[in-house]
Amino acid sequence: MTEKSNIKNITMNRESFVKDSSVNDFIQWLSIKLDAGFIHSYTDRRTQKVWDCISIYDAYKKYQWGGKGFQKNAETLDKLSSDLKNGIENKDTVKCSTACLEILRWGGVLRGNREKIKGSESLVQYLKDAKKKLATGKIESRDFYKEVYMNSGFTKIYSLYMDDFIIYDSRVGAALGFLVRRYCEEKKLDKIPELLRFAYGNSKGGTNRNPSIGDYKFPLLRNAGYYDNHIENNLKANWLLKEVLSYPSAFKNIPEQRQLRALEAALFMIGYEVPDKSEK
């Protein structure tokens, strides 16, 4: 049997999530790790180079994708976001489709998603409808999202169309789970608080992205072309990271409109590989 999401047919809003005692305690713990006290390292399997960080902010500074750092990638994403929004606003299916394909190409997830974009004659309306469902400020029942397609490619499209919506992929999920695990270990908790059981996705390259260890068990990210737990995890991560950024840190030195993207980038780097045992 596959494990089902623990939040089934109930509604949860942003305020109730971030004010939950366990979530709030983790947010405060995480806010301290932004600038110091978080050490992580791994060997990149492609380059064989060691990547390391001494804080979450340091992980952001060492962000790399496509041979470019954060600033260059942010400029690319700004342009793609502008093209996507313009295509939707002007009901220009061709421009909208082109922007979506470029977003997927940037993210390295064109394969498997190209047909979904090219095969949609109502892409503009679909994205408008998806945005309405994803922007309610609540986690709704599964039935509510049954028409919303979600995977590691479409989270990138939604992220560039909507405000305060992060890219939740296998690396970001792994990083969030790893941070929650470190929190649980430091606090000596018996188990992971239910609302902090962020889902992870397995790597195709042999790196470990499963943050589970001992009694700390995290669910697998499921997105078989329909809502299962990916949307729920994406929304919770949006709320959590936005709240973390309200605390003082070096991230405040980044232009406000890019702070959430920068924190997401840090998690992306951290989540390339997570250790499968406790670090002393």
N, C-alpha and C positions, 0 to 999 in steps of 0.2 A: 504493500500500500504506500502511496505517496503521502507525505505529510501535507496537510492542508494549512492554509493561512489561519492564524489564530484570531484575526479580526475578520469575521465572516459577514453577516448581514446587519452590521451596526454602523452608526455614523459617529465619527470622531472629528472634532474641529481642531484647528491649530492651537487655540488657546488652551484647551483641555490637555492637549498633548504636551506642550512645553511646560505647563504648570504641574504635570504629574511629578510626584516627589522624586521618583527614580530618574526620570528624564531630566528634570531640573538639576539634580545633583550631578549627573553626568555632564551636562552643559557647563556647569561651573568648573568641574574637573578639567574638561577639554579646553576651556578658555585659558586656563593656566598653561597648558601644553602648547599653545599657539606660539609662544615666544621662547620657551625653554622646557627642558625636562622630558623631551621625547627623542630618543635615539633609535634609529632604525637603519639597517643596511642590507644589501643583497648584491648578487652579481648578475648583471644583465646578460642573459643567455646569448643575445645576438652579438653584442660588442665584447663580451667577457670583461667588461669594466665594472669595478665596484661602485655602486651608488650608495650614498649615505646621507643622513640628515641628523641634525641635533635639535631640531624643533619642527613644528608643522610649517611655520613661516619659512624656515630654511628649505623644506621640501618644495615649497612654492618657488623659491628663488632658483632651485635646481630643476625646474620643470623643463622637459624636452619632448617634443612630438614632431615627427617629420623633419628632424634635423634642425628645428628652430626652437627658440625659447618662448617664454610666456608672451612677451610683448608682440612678437611677430605673429604668433598664432591668434592672439586677441584681435589684432588688426584684421586678420583674415576672417575671423568669426563675425566681427562687426559688419564687414562688407556682406557676408553671406546672410546675416540676420536682416540687414537692410533690404537686400534683394528679395528675400522670402516675404517680408512684411509688405513690401511694395507690390509684389505679385498678388498677394492675398487681397490687399486693399483695393487693387484695380481689377480684381477678378480675372487676372491674367493667368490662365492655367499653364501656359507654356513657360512663362517666367517663374511661376511658383514651382513647377516640376523641375525646371533646370536648377533652381536654387536648392531644392531638396536633394537632388542627385549630387550636387557639388558638396553639400554638407556631408552626405554619406561617403563620398569619395575622400573628403578631408579626414573623416573618422576611420577610414579603412574598413567600412562596413557596407560597401556598395553591393557586394554579392549577397543574394538572398532578399535584398530590399529593392533592388532596381525594378523588378517586375511589379512590385506592389505600387510603386510610384507611377511607372509608365502605364500601368493597366487601369489607373483611376481617372475616369473622365470627370469626376466631381471632386478633385483633390482640394480645391479652394474651400468648398463648402465643408468637406470632411474635416479639414484642419480647424475651421471656425467652430464646428460642432465639438471637436475634441477639446479645444481650448475652453469652451464653456463648461465642459464636464470636469476638466482638470483644474479649473480655477475657482471652484466653489468655496475654497477655504476649509473643505471637509474631506474626510475619507468616507465615501459613500459605500453602499452595498455593491457586491460584484455585478449584479444585474445592471446597475447604473452605468457601469463602464464597458458593458459587453460589446459596444460598437467601437471602442477605442483600441486601436492596434498599438501594442507596446513591445519593444525589444531594444537591444543596445543601439540600434540605428535610429529608431523613431524617438527615443529619449533625446537624441541630439537635435532632431528637427523641432521637437516641442520646446527644447531649451533655448533655441534661437528665435522662436516665435513668441514665447511667453516671458514675462518678467519673473525673476526669482525662482526659476525652475532649473535645477542643475541637471547635468548629464549623469545619470546613474547607470553605470556599466559594471562589469565584473570587477574592475580594479577599484572603483569607488566603493562598491559594496564590500570588497575584501578589506579595504582600509578602515571603513566604519566598524566592521565587525572586529577587526584587530584592535582598534582603539577601545571599543567596548570591553573586549577581553582584558586588555591592560588595566582598564578602570576596575573591572570586577576583581582582578588579581590584587591590585593595590588596596582595594576596599575589603578584600577577603570575603566576598559574597559567595553564598552557596550555589547560586545559579544566576543566569542572566535575567535581569528584569524583562518582563514580557515585551514591553514597548521598545526595548533596545535590541531585540533580536533581528538585526538587519540581515537581509539575504545577500548571499555571495554567488558569483558565477564562476564556474571552473574555467581554467585557462586551457587553450588549445596547444600551448607550447611546453607543457610539462612543469611550469612554475606552480607553486602552491598558493592558491587563493582561498583556501578553506580556513577561516580563522578558528574553527572549532577545536577545542582541546578539553579532555576530561569531561567534567560536568557542564562545561560551557559549550552548548550546542547551538549552531546557527543554521537556519534553513537555506535550502538551495533556491536561487533566483529562478523563477519559472515565468516564461513568457511565450508560450506556444501559440503565438499569433492572436492571443486574446488575454484579457485581464485574469491574472491569477494572484500573484503577489508583487509584481514589478511596480505597478502603479502605486500601491500602498507604500512600498518602500521608498519610491521616488518622492512622494509627497511628504512622508515623515522626514526624509533627509533634507528636503527643501526647508522645512520649518525649523529643524534642529540647527542647521548650519547658519541660517539667517539669524537665529537667536544667539548663537555663539559669537557672531560678528558684532553683536551689540556691546560686547565687553571690550575693554581697552586692550589693544595689541598692535603689533607692527603692521597688521593688515589695514589699519586706519590710514597708513601712509599711501595706500593705493587709492586711486580715484574710486569714489563710492560705487559707481556703476559696474566696476570690475572686481570688487572685493569678493563677491560670492563666487565668481568664476575663478579667482585666484585660489580660494580655499578649496574649491573643487579640483583645481589643478594639483594642489598639494596632495590631496587624497589619491588622485590618479597615480602620482609617482609612488606614494607609500604602498599602494595596493598592487603594484606589479608582482610582488611576492611577499607573503607573510610567513613567519616562522611557524612550524608545526609543533613547537614545544615552548614552554615558558622560558623567558629570558631573565636571568638573575642579574 
